[in-house]
Amino acid sequence: MEIRTLAFKHLVGIFLLLGVLFNSTQVQANEVGTPELIIDDIKCTGNSTTDCDFITKKYYQKVGDVLNPDEIEDAKLRLGTLIQFKSTRIHLEKGSQRGYVVVVFDITEASNIQYDVGYSYQETDQNKIMAFCPRVNTDIECASSKIENDISENTLSGKVTNFNFMGKGKELSVSINKNYSNSKQNITTDADILLYFPEFNFIKGAHYQYDDDNNYYKLDYYDPHLLDSAKYYFRTSIGKMNDFSEYRGQEFENGPGRPIITGSSKHLSKNIDMSLGKRFASHSFVSFNIGYNSNARPKNSYTLDYGWNSEDDLLFPTRGSAFLSKINYNSYSKSLGMSYKENFSVATNKVVSLGIDTGIKQVHNLSSSDFYKSGELFARFTNITQVDKTSGVYSGWHASLNLGHKKWSNSLASTTNLSFNAGYTYQTESMIYRLSLGYINQEDK
């Protein structure tokens, strides 16, 4: 029995020893299989017009760093969202000595000059109920008036962008937008007002028509690497809008109708915007913005933005998310807004995007407890019908649904919006064509 017990102990010891040796060998094998690689050099191929320094600034590692595969994936995502590149591939080559590698960015360039043209049509139905509560003697009686407003808008847009301005990847663009809108407004007053309060001379009904024609011209400049920095950027834009409006209407009282009234107006406004920002982490950013509009009251506004964007494409994102928070201040009000969107690939080249947009605004001369709050939910389906990375041709259509609600905290009045939009986008190496059709139903109560 003692011999058997001793033999059993020896067998257990041998198995434990083999287990320790096996685990030790496996650990050593893992260590050998994933050695640290040092970046020996970073270079570019395929970039005939784009400076390599612009490309490598999207990669947040430098020569001498330990290679981080996650940083390579992040750089590929940043470069993949740029329209001036058809495709981006990143691979490793042997370095000058063992354990060193060269990171190679293999770029297929598109045209540095790109044209963007589009047309959109939108129909809006607005229905508003206004309450009248006049005091007669000591009594207050309330009735209502209904306002129906049908608006149709046609917009033509054109834009030319140089993505390699001054040969350093800076962007300069000129855009023109021409918008024409027609609004037909009908007012119907509750008969009780006319019956019980004739001394107030309420309008029995009215019909108005407004035609608005405006042209907007804009010059944009974007430096993605301010002062040769990989993470600081600067934007500025100068805009000018010419707005010409004509109106025609007739009001009807208890008696005969008033004569038809006509008129016109012309407005000219100029705006300047500047933004200084910094990228950090993988896809995050923070920026400070200053805006000026000659026709606004007040003219100046200041905004602080924070957010991130991990979407994999500018026009046709299939994955990733985008978040933006904004704090805005001017001499009239202050506001806070936040939006979030997530993209889900449900099948090959078919994407569902879901999002939310919320905001709160407070006017300085009102009570601190009285503020304007808004919220919106949206869903969008995108079908990417063509992807050709060799020729740089992409196309797809989308349909989206939005539901929004707005109201003042100390008021019963509120606004509900339900909107639908459908569009088609076609992109070539040097052109982007856009078509958009939309409908909005707005109820004010």
VOLUMVO-79793 format. One record per residue (C-alpha): residue number from 0; residue in three letters; chain; x, y, z. Coordinates in steps of 0.25 Angstrom, whole numbers. Last residue first. Layout:
N
 pos code unit     X     Y     Z
 NUM  ala    A     X     Y     Z
...
END
This chain:
445
 pos code unit     X     Y     Z
 444  lys    A  -206   300  -121
 443  asp    A  -196   300  -133
 442  glu    A  -197   288  -143
 441  gln    A  -186   287  -153
 440  asn    A  -186   277  -164
 439  ile    A  -173   276  -172
 438  tyr    A  -171   270  -186
 437  gly    A  -157   268  -193
 436  leu    A  -151   264  -207
 435  ser    A  -136   264  -208
 434  leu    A  -127   262  -221
 433  arg    A  -112   263  -220
 432  tyr    A  -101   262  -230
 431  ile    A   -86   261  -226
 430  met    A   -75   263  -236
 429  ser    A   -60   261  -238
 428  glu    A   -57   246  -236
 427  thr    A   -72   243  -237
 426  gln    A   -83   244  -226
 425  tyr    A   -98   242  -228
 424  thr    A  -108   245  -217
 423  tyr    A  -123   242  -216
 422  gly    A  -133   248  -206
 421  ala    A  -145   246  -198
 420  asn    A  -150   254  -186
 419  phe    A  -162   253  -177
 418  ser    A  -166   263  -166
 417  leu    A  -175   263  -153
 416  asn    A  -174   275  -145
 415  thr    A  -181   279  -132
 414  thr    A  -182   293  -126
 413  ser    A  -186   297  -112
 412  ala    A  -195   307  -105
 411  leu    A  -198   304   -91
 410  ser    A  -188   313   -86
 409  asn    A  -178   314   -74
 408  ser    A  -168   304   -80
 407  trp    A  -168   309   -94
 406  lys    A  -171   298  -104
 405  lys    A  -165   290  -115
 404  his    A  -167   276  -121
 403  gly    A  -161   268  -132
 402  leu    A  -163   256  -140
 401  asn    A  -154   253  -152
 400  leu    A  -155   242  -163
 399  ser    A  -144   239  -173
 398  ala    A  -142   233  -187
 397  his    A  -129   230  -194
 396  trp    A  -124   228  -208
 395  gly    A  -110   223  -212
 394  ser    A   -98   226  -221
 393  tyr    A   -83   224  -221
 392  val    A   -73   225  -233
 391  gly    A   -58   227  -229
 390  ser    A   -54   219  -242
 389  thr    A   -46   209  -234
 388  lys    A   -54   210  -222
 387  asp    A   -67   206  -229
 386  val    A   -79   206  -219
 385  gln    A   -93   206  -225
 384  thr    A  -107   205  -219
 383  ile    A  -105   209  -205
 382  asn    A  -118   208  -198
 381  thr    A  -120   218  -187
 380  phe    A  -131   217  -176
 379  arg    A  -133   229  -167
 378  ala    A  -139   230  -153
 377  phe    A  -141   243  -145
 376  leu    A  -145   248  -131
 375  glu    A  -146   263  -128
 374  gly    A  -147   271  -115
 373  ser    A  -149   285  -112
 372  lys    A  -149   294   -99
 371  tyr    A  -151   309   -98
 370  phe    A  -149   315   -84
 369  asp    A  -157   322   -73
 368  ser    A  -152   319   -59
 367  ser    A  -141   330   -60
 366  ser    A  -152   340   -63
 365  leu    A  -150   347   -77
 364  asn    A  -140   358   -80
 363  his    A  -129   349   -83
 362  val    A  -136   339   -92
 361  gln    A  -133   324   -88
 360  lys    A  -132   313   -98
 359  ile    A  -132   298   -97
 358  gly    A  -129   287  -107
 357  thr    A  -130   273  -112
 356  asp    A  -127   265  -124
 355  ile    A  -128   250  -124
 354  gly    A  -123   239  -134
 353  leu    A  -125   226  -142
 352  ser    A  -118   222  -155
 351  val    A  -122   209  -162
 350  val    A  -112   205  -173
 349  lys    A  -113   196  -185
 348  asn    A  -100   194  -193
 347  thr    A   -99   179  -189
 346  ala    A  -110   177  -179
 345  val    A  -114   183  -165
 344  ser    A  -102   193  -164
 343  phe    A  -106   201  -152
 342  asn    A  -102   216  -151
 341  glu    A  -103   224  -138
 340  lys    A  -107   239  -137
 339  tyr    A  -106   248  -125
 338  ser    A  -110   263  -123
 337  met    A  -108   273  -112
 336  gly    A  -112   287  -110
 335  leu    A  -110   298   -99
 334  ser    A  -115   312  -101
 333  lys    A  -113   326   -96
 332  ser    A  -121   338  -100
 331  tyr    A  -121   353  -105
 330  ser    A  -107   358  -103
 329  asn    A  -101   345  -109
 328  tyr    A   -98   331  -104
 327  asn    A   -97   317  -110
 326  ile    A   -93   304  -103
 325  lys    A   -93   293  -113
 324  ser    A   -92   278  -111
 323  leu    A   -89   269  -123
 322  phe    A   -89   253  -124
 321  ala    A   -87   245  -137
 320  ser    A   -87   230  -138
 319  gly    A   -80   219  -146
 318  arg    A   -84   210  -157
 317  thr    A   -89   210  -171
 316  pro    A   -87   225  -174
 315  phe    A   -91   229  -189
 314  leu    A   -87   244  -191
 313  leu    A   -76   246  -181
 312  asp    A   -71   232  -179
 311  asp    A   -67   223  -167
 310  glu    A   -74   230  -156
 309  ser    A   -66   232  -143
 308  asn    A   -70   246  -140
 307  trp    A   -68   253  -127
 306  gly    A   -73   265  -119
 305  tyr    A   -71   278  -112
 304  asp    A   -75   292  -117
 303  leu    A   -74   305  -111
 302  thr    A   -82   316  -118
 301  tyr    A   -81   331  -118
 300  ser    A   -91   341  -124
 299  asn    A   -91   355  -130
 298  lys    A  -101   363  -138
 297  pro    A  -112   363  -127
 296  arg    A  -122   364  -134
 295  ala    A  -118   359  -148
 294  asn    A  -117   366  -161
 293  ser    A  -102   369  -160
 292  asn    A   -99   355  -156
 291  tyr    A   -86   352  -148
 290  gly    A   -81   338  -142
 289  ile    A   -70   334  -133
 288  asn    A   -67   319  -131
 287  phe    A   -59   311  -121
 286  ser    A   -56   297  -124
 285  val    A   -54   283  -117
 284  phe    A   -52   270  -124
 283  ser    A   -53   255  -122
 282  his    A   -50   244  -132
 281  ser    A   -38   236  -126
 280  ala    A   -34   244  -114
 279  phe    A   -32   259  -118
 278  arg    A   -36   269  -129
 277  lys    A   -34   284  -126
 276  gly    A   -43   295  -131
 275  leu    A   -43   310  -135
 274  ser    A   -55   315  -143
 273  met    A   -59   328  -150
 272  asp    A   -72   332  -156
 271  ile    A   -75   345  -164
 270  asn    A   -89   349  -169
 269  lys    A   -94   359  -178
 268  ser    A  -109   363  -180
 267  leu    A  -117   371  -191
 266  his    A  -132   372  -190
 265  lys    A  -142   376  -200
 264  ser    A  -157   379  -197
 263  ser    A  -170   378  -205
 262  gly    A  -184   383  -204
 261  thr    A  -198   380  -208
 260  ile    A  -212   382  -201
 259  ile    A  -225   378  -207
 258  pro    A  -236   387  -202
 257  arg    A  -244   384  -189
 256  gly    A  -255   374  -190
 255  pro    A  -270   379  -187
 254  gly    A  -275   378  -173
 253  asn    A  -272   368  -162
 252  glu    A  -257   369  -166
 251  phe    A  -250   363  -178
 250  glu    A  -235   365  -180
 249  gln    A  -228   365  -194
 248  gly    A  -214   361  -197
 247  arg    A  -202   362  -206
 246  tyr    A  -187   361  -202
 245  glu    A  -174   362  -209
 244  ser    A  -160   359  -204
 243  phe    A  -146   361  -208
 242  asp    A  -134   355  -200
 241  asn    A  -119   357  -204
 240  met    A  -110   349  -196
 239  lys    A   -95   350  -193
 238  gly    A   -86   341  -187
 237  ile    A   -71   340  -182
 236  ser    A   -66   327  -176
 235  thr    A   -55   323  -166
 234  arg    A   -49   310  -161
 233  phe    A   -37   307  -153
 232  tyr    A   -31   294  -149
 231  tyr    A   -22   288  -137
 230  lys    A   -18   273  -137
 229  ala    A    -7   270  -146
 228  ser    A    -1   284  -145
 227  asp    A     6   291  -157
 226  leu    A     2   304  -152
 225  leu    A   -13   300  -153
 224  his    A   -14   286  -159
 223  pro    A   -28   285  -165
 222  asp    A   -28   299  -170
 221  tyr    A   -42   302  -176
 220  tyr    A   -47   314  -184
 219  asp    A   -61   316  -188
 218  leu    A   -67   327  -198
 217  lys    A   -82   328  -198
 216  tyr    A   -93   334  -207
 215  tyr    A  -107   334  -203
 214  asn    A  -118   338  -213
 213  asn    A  -132   341  -208
 212  asp    A  -146   341  -214
 211  asp    A  -159   341  -205
 210  asp    A  -173   342  -210
 209  tyr    A  -184   344  -200
 208  gln    A  -199   342  -201
 207  tyr    A  -209   347  -191
 206  his    A  -224   343  -189
 205  ala    A  -232   349  -178
 204  gly    A  -244   346  -169
 203  lys    A  -254   352  -160
 202  ile    A  -244   362  -155
 201  phe    A  -247   366  -140
 200  asn    A  -253   380  -139
 199  phe    A  -252   379  -123
 198  glu    A  -266   386  -122
 197  pro    A  -272   374  -128
 196  phe    A  -269   365  -116
 195  tyr    A  -280   355  -114
 194  leu    A  -284   352  -129
 193  leu    A  -270   354  -136
 192  ile    A  -263   346  -125
 191  asp    A  -273   335  -125
 190  ala    A  -271   334  -140
 189  asp    A  -257   328  -138
 188  thr    A  -248   335  -148
 187  thr    A  -242   329  -161
 186  ile    A  -228   333  -166
 185  asn    A  -222   328  -179
 184  gln    A  -208   328  -183
 183  lys    A  -201   325  -196
 182  ser    A  -186   325  -196
 181  asn    A  -177   324  -208
 180  ser    A  -162   321  -207
 179  tyr    A  -150   323  -216
 178  asn    A  -136   319  -212
 177  lys    A  -123   321  -219
 176  asn    A  -111   316  -213
 175  ile    A   -97   319  -217
 174  ser    A   -84   313  -212
 173  val    A   -69   316  -213
 172  ser    A   -59   307  -206
 171  leu    A   -45   307  -201
 170  glu    A   -39   295  -194
 169  lys    A   -24   293  -189
 168  gly    A   -18   280  -193
 167  lys    A    -4   286  -194
 166  gly    A    -3   290  -208
 165  met    A    -7   304  -207
 164  phe    A   -21   299  -208
 163  asn    A   -22   284  -208
 162  phe    A   -37   281  -206
 161  asn    A   -41   292  -216
 160  thr    A   -56   293  -215
 159  val    A   -67   298  -224
 158  lys    A   -82   298  -220
 157  gly    A   -95   300  -226
 156  ser    A  -109   300  -220
 155  leu    A  -123   301  -225
 154  thr    A  -135   302  -215
 153  asn    A  -150   302  -217
 152  glu    A  -159   304  -206
 151  ser    A  -174   302  -204
 150  ile    A  -182   308  -192
 149  asp    A  -196   306  -188
 148  asn    A  -201   314  -176
 147  glu    A  -214   312  -169
 146  ile    A  -217   321  -157
 145  lys    A  -229   318  -148
 144  ser    A  -235   328  -139
 143  ser    A  -240   325  -125
 142  ala    A  -250   329  -114
 141  cys    A  -248   333  -100
 140  glu    A  -257   341   -90
 139  ile    A  -252   349   -79
 138  asp    A  -262   356   -70
 137  thr    A  -261   368   -62
 136  asn    A  -266   378   -72
 135  val    A  -262   371   -85
 134  arg    A  -248   366   -84
 133  pro    A  -242   360   -97
 132  cys    A  -237   345   -97
 131  phe    A  -233   342  -112
 130  ala    A  -227   329  -114
 129  met    A  -218   326  -127
 128  ile    A  -219   312  -133
 127  lys    A  -208   310  -143
 126  asn    A  -207   300  -155
 125  gln    A  -194   300  -164
 124  asp    A  -193   291  -176
 123  thr    A  -179   291  -182
 122  glu    A  -175   286  -196
 121  gln    A  -160   285  -199
 120  tyr    A  -153   284  -212
 119  ser    A  -138   282  -213
 118  tyr    A  -128   283  -224
 117  gly    A  -113   280  -224
 116  val    A   -99   283  -230
 115  asp    A   -85   279  -224
 114  tyr    A   -73   281  -232
 113  gln    A   -59   276  -228
 112  ile    A   -45   281  -230
 111  asn    A   -34   272  -224
 110  ser    A   -39   260  -233
 109  ala    A   -38   247  -227
 108  glu    A   -25   241  -221
 107  thr    A   -22   226  -218
 106  ile    A   -13   226  -206
 105  asp    A    -4   215  -201
 104  phe    A     0   220  -187
 103  val    A    13   212  -183
 102  val    A    17   209  -168
 101  val    A    31   204  -168
 100  val    A    35   194  -158
  99  tyr    A    46   191  -147
  98  gly    A    48   178  -139
  97  arg    A    60   174  -147
  96  gln    A    67   185  -154
  95  ser    A    65   196  -165
  94  gly    A    50   193  -165
  93  lys    A    42   183  -172
  92  glu    A    29   188  -178
  91  leu    A    15   190  -172
  90  his    A     2   193  -179
  89  ile    A    -8   204  -180
  88  arg    A   -19   205  -191
  87  thr    A   -27   218  -194
  86  ser    A   -37   219  -205
  85  lys    A   -43   229  -215
  84  phe    A   -37   241  -207
  83  gln    A   -41   255  -209
  82  ile    A   -54   252  -202
  81  leu    A   -48   250  -188
  80  thr    A   -55   241  -179
  79  gly    A   -46   229  -182
  78  leu    A   -34   238  -177
  77  arg    A   -40   239  -163
  76  leu    A   -44   224  -163
  75  lys    A   -30   219  -168
  74  ala    A   -24   228  -157
  73  asp    A   -33   221  -147
  72  glu    A   -29   207  -152
  71  ile    A   -14   210  -151
  70  glu    A   -16   216  -137
  69  asp    A   -22   203  -133
  68  pro    A   -10   195  -138
  67  asn    A    -1   202  -129
  66  leu    A    14   202  -133
  65  val    A    24   206  -122
  64  asp    A    28   220  -125
  63  gly    A    42   223  -131
  62  val    A    36   230  -143
  61  lys    A    23   237  -140
  60  gln    A     9   233  -136
  59  tyr    A    -4   241  -138
  58  tyr    A    -7   237  -152
  57  lys    A   -16   248  -159
  56  lys    A    -4   256  -160
  55  thr    A     2   246  -169
  54  ile    A    -7   250  -180
  53  phe    A    -4   265  -180
  52  asp    A    11   262  -178
  51  cys    A    11   253  -191
  50  asp    A     7   266  -199
  49  thr    A    -5   263  -209
  48  thr    A    -2   264  -224
  47  ser    A     4   251  -228
  46  asn    A     0   243  -215
  45  gly    A     1   228  -219
  44  thr    A    11   225  -208
  43  cys    A    13   230  -195
  42  lys    A    24   229  -184
  41  ile    A    25   226  -169
  40  asp    A    39   221  -164
  39  asp    A    45   212  -153
  38  ile    A    33   210  -145
  37  ile    A    37   200  -134
  36  leu    A    30   187  -133
  35  glu    A    27   180  -120
  34  pro    A    27   165  -121
  33  thr    A    14   157  -122
  32  gly    A    18   143  -126
  31  val    A    30   142  -117
  30  glu    A    22   146  -104
  29  asn    A    11   137  -108
  28  ala    A    21   125  -110
  27  gln    A    28   129   -96
  26  val    A    14   128   -90
  25  gln    A    11   115   -96
  24  thr    A    25   109   -92
  23  ser    A    22   113   -78
  22  asn    A     8   107   -78
  21  phe    A    14    94   -83
  20  leu    A    25    94   -73
  19  val    A    16    96   -62
  18  gly    A     6    86   -67
  17  leu    A    18    76   -68
  16  leu    A    22    78   -54
  15  leu    A     8    76   -49
  14  phe    A     7    63   -57
  13  ile    A    20    58   -51
  12  gly    A    16    62   -37
  11  val    A     3    54   -38
  10  leu    A    11    42   -44
   9  his    A    21    43   -32
   8  lys    A     9    44   -22
   7  phe    A     3    31   -28
   6  ala    A    16    24   -27
   5  leu    A    17    27   -13
   4  thr    A     3    23   -10
   3  arg    A     5    10   -17
   2  ile    A    18     7   -10
   1  glu    A    11    10     3
   0  met    A     0     0     0
END
